[in-house]
Amino acid sequence: MAIDVAAVRRSLPILDRELDGHRLVYLDSAASSLTPEPVLDAMDRYYRWSRSNVNRGVYPLAEEATDLYEGARTVLAGFLDADPTGVVFTKNATEACNLLAYGYVRAHLGPDDVLLSTVMEHHANLVPFTQAAAAVGAEVRHVPITPDGLLDLDAAAELLADGRVTFAAFVHVSNVLGTINDVPRLTRMVRDANDRAVVHVDGAQAAPHLPVSFRDLGIDSYAITGHKMLGPTGIGALVARPELLERMEPFLTGGDMIRDVTLTGATWNDVPHKFEAGTPMIAEAAGLAAAVGLLEGYGMAAVRAHERELTAQLLDALGTVAGVTVHGPKDVDLRGGAVSFALDGIHPHDVGAMLGSRGVCVRVGHHCTKPLMRCLDVAATTRASSYVYNDVDDLEPLVDGLEAAAAFFAR
Ligand SMILES: Cc1ncc(COP(=O)(O)O)c(C=O)c1O
């Protein structure tokens, strides 16, 4: 069934706001999505009615809070078709990547190993691994992109040819180019070259927008972040094969993640709790579970179909503005709803300021992808990104704003 955008919008009072007399047009969901009321209600209910700590108390309220928190793990695992014991809650995708970089790469890789990355990574899926590689003396190789913004798989085959890649980390959907990478294909290439290789995928821009089956992707770990998928800020997850988590060293130590402690040492709790030191994000887990419930209610195939259609309309609309160059694939089957572009001769910050003054919220800058900006030979881009609460009515203010920017700054 198609997404009932009007109904989604009714759950988002923020969309009734006016900014300087302009209707709020939110086209920045790749940075952070809006938060529907059922998500706020779930967090509010925890604080009002079930407030206590988890995994400690034996009284009913504490058991209720624990059920809420552990229930959220099961809900997220179901949404991503993964094993709940492989779901580690983190504060965001960045922390999920760091957990893997510290717990696996720094603990198990050495100077004979090679890490495979790509030039289109968000810093969150790049810096933790380049730092880890430097710390253990491993080499890092980067898959380049083709002129239309796809990963160059021929080049990847060459980078893999000597069989030395033992760890690969790449993005599922690019936050700048919108490219949907063929994760199963690149994963097979990595494994065919070296069957011991561990494959990690950054799903921060994919899990909110596409049907995702962790099992079918065939990978070892996947990072997600709640605030881009209708959930609250402050929660994300590393979703991994439990066997990988078993091999990993703890990242943060302290309470809850232990089995036993002596004055001089400690042993670790079972996975995934081994990686969740201290009091976790209980309200946020409840909120994330509610967000997943909403997405499952819409159906992820319907979410994808809605965004595919809207992205096609957005690309057409941008095509009507003189001087616009879109970065990334033009084929909507190969891309998600984050669309980056340049407006000839005008700095993205000026474009963003003009759009902002008209109530249109887009992201401008390097989008935490400085190496990709260098490949594109730009310092920054303007990015419009859509979600389940956007429709074609949001495109006209964008186009009008771009034309206004072109007229104003060309003077
Ligand atoms: C592709 C990608 N990966 C990772 C992240 C990091 O997410 P977070 O800031 O929630 O850790 C982002 C955020 O923009 C992203 O777009």
Ligand as a Chemical Component Dictionary entry (heavy atoms), coordinates in Angstrom:
data_LIG
# 
_chem_comp.id                   LIG 
_chem_comp.type                 NON-POLYMER 
_chem_comp.pdbx_formal_charge   0 
_chem_comp.three_letter_code    LIG 
# 
loop_
_chem_comp_atom.comp_id 
_chem_comp_atom.atom_id 
_chem_comp_atom.alt_atom_id 
_chem_comp_atom.type_symbol 
_chem_comp_atom.charge 
_chem_comp_atom.model_Cartn_x 
_chem_comp_atom.model_Cartn_y 
_chem_comp_atom.model_Cartn_z 
_chem_comp_atom.pdbx_ordinal 
LIG C1 C1 C 0 26.356 7.138  5.674  1  
LIG C2 C2 C 0 26.459 7.586  7.111  2  
LIG N1 N1 N 0 27.153 6.859  7.969  3  
LIG C3 C3 C 0 27.269 7.195  9.242  4  
LIG C4 C4 C 0 26.689 8.339  9.728  5  
LIG C5 C5 C 0 26.882 8.692  11.153 6  
LIG O1 O1 O 0 25.681 8.668  11.873 7  
LIG P1 P1 P 0 25.687 9.180  13.361 8  
LIG O2 O2 O 0 26.114 10.628 13.308 9  
LIG O3 O3 O 0 24.288 9.030  13.825 10 
LIG O4 O4 O 0 26.649 8.353  14.094 11 
LIG C6 C6 C 0 25.962 9.153  8.870  12 
LIG C7 C7 C 0 25.373 10.418 9.340  13 
LIG O5 O5 O 0 25.153 11.338 8.596  14 
LIG C8 C8 C 0 25.839 8.760  7.517  15 
LIG O6 O6 O 0 25.145 9.496  6.649  16 
# 
loop_
_chem_comp_bond.comp_id 
_chem_comp_bond.atom_id_1 
_chem_comp_bond.atom_id_2 
_chem_comp_bond.value_order 
_chem_comp_bond.pdbx_ordinal 
LIG C1 C2 SING 1  
LIG C2 N1 SING 2  
LIG C2 C8 DOUB 3  
LIG N1 C3 DOUB 4  
LIG C3 C4 SING 5  
LIG C4 C5 SING 6  
LIG C4 C6 DOUB 7  
LIG C5 O1 SING 8  
LIG O1 P1 SING 9  
LIG P1 O2 DOUB 10 
LIG P1 O3 SING 11 
LIG P1 O4 SING 12 
LIG C6 C7 SING 13 
LIG C6 C8 SING 14 
LIG C7 O5 DOUB 15 
LIG C8 O6 SING 16 
# 
